[in-house]
Amino acid sequence: MIALGRWTLLPSRERPRYLMFETNWAGTPQSYIPDFAMVMPSQWRFIWNNTSRFPGPLPTTRLLEHIDTVDWGTDHYWSDYREDSTTQTV
């Protein structure tokens, strides 16, 4: 389950600019990226086609390799719910 997902275009005076995708998915990329890529291939091409070395959404093996290459990792997590965590189920 994704409770938050957003894209941010990071400004830069130089090329390349960065398109950053943030999400709070609690699982591994291998558990949800293939599903999204198969359900939304046109949308993913529209969003990511102008980024460097985007291999396309399918086959997902190349996509997962690309994501491993460009992933910045987890930096922070913000929540407005003091009593809850990202792993708590409702």
C-alpha positions as CSV (number, residue, x, y, z in Angstrom):
1,M,0.0,0.0,0.0
2,I,1.2,3.5,-0.9
3,A,-0.2,6.3,1.3
4,L,2.0,9.0,-0.3
5,G,3.6,9.2,-3.7
6,R,4.8,12.3,-5.5
7,W,7.1,13.4,-8.3
8,T,9.3,16.5,-7.8
9,L,11.3,18.2,-10.6
10,L,14.5,19.5,-8.9
11,P,15.6,22.7,-10.4
12,S,19.1,23.1,-11.7
13,R,21.0,25.8,-13.6
14,E,22.9,23.0,-15.3
15,R,21.7,20.0,-17.2
16,P,20.6,17.4,-16.2
17,R,17.7,18.4,-14.0
18,Y,16.4,15.7,-11.7
19,L,13.0,14.1,-11.6
20,M,12.6,12.6,-8.1
21,F,9.9,10.1,-7.1
22,E,9.1,9.8,-3.4
23,T,6.9,7.2,-1.8
24,N,6.4,5.6,1.6
25,W,6.0,2.1,0.4
26,A,7.0,-0.3,3.2
27,G,8.0,-3.2,1.0
28,T,10.8,-3.9,-1.4
29,P,10.8,-2.4,-5.0
30,Q,10.6,-5.9,-6.4
31,S,7.2,-6.3,-4.8
32,Y,5.4,-3.4,-6.4
33,I,7.3,-1.9,-9.3
34,P,6.6,-4.8,-11.7
35,D,2.9,-4.6,-10.9
36,F,2.8,-0.8,-11.6
37,A,4.9,-1.3,-14.8
38,M,2.5,-3.9,-16.2
39,V,-0.7,-2.0,-15.2
40,M,0.5,1.5,-16.2
41,P,3.2,1.2,-19.0
42,S,1.9,4.2,-21.0
43,Q,1.9,6.5,-18.0
44,W,5.4,5.4,-17.0
45,R,6.7,6.0,-20.5
46,F,5.1,9.5,-20.4
47,I,6.7,10.3,-17.0
48,W,10.1,8.7,-17.4
49,N,10.9,8.6,-21.2
50,N,12.9,11.9,-21.1
51,T,15.1,10.7,-18.2
52,S,18.6,9.4,-18.7
53,R,18.9,5.7,-19.7
54,F,15.3,4.8,-18.9
55,P,14.9,1.3,-20.3
56,G,11.1,1.4,-20.5
57,P,8.7,-0.2,-18.2
58,L,8.8,-3.7,-19.7
59,P,10.5,-6.1,-19.3
60,T,10.6,-5.3,-15.6
61,T,14.0,-6.9,-15.1
62,R,15.7,-4.1,-17.0
63,L,13.6,-1.5,-15.1
64,L,14.5,-2.9,-11.7
65,E,18.2,-2.8,-12.7
66,H,17.8,0.8,-13.8
67,I,16.1,1.7,-10.5
68,D,18.9,0.1,-8.5
69,T,21.3,2.3,-10.4
70,V,19.5,5.6,-9.8
71,D,18.0,5.0,-6.4
72,W,19.1,7.5,-3.8
73,G,17.9,5.4,-0.9
74,T,15.9,6.4,2.1
75,D,16.8,9.7,3.6
76,H,14.0,10.6,5.9
77,Y,10.4,9.9,6.7
78,W,7.9,12.4,7.9
79,S,4.6,11.5,9.6
80,D,1.9,13.6,11.2
81,Y,0.8,10.7,13.3
82,R,2.9,10.4,16.5
83,E,1.4,7.1,17.6
84,D,1.7,5.3,14.2
85,S,4.6,4.0,12.1
86,T,5.0,3.0,8.5
87,T,4.6,-0.7,9.4
88,Q,1.4,-0.3,11.4
89,T,-1.7,-1.8,9.8
90,V,-5.1,-0.3,10.2
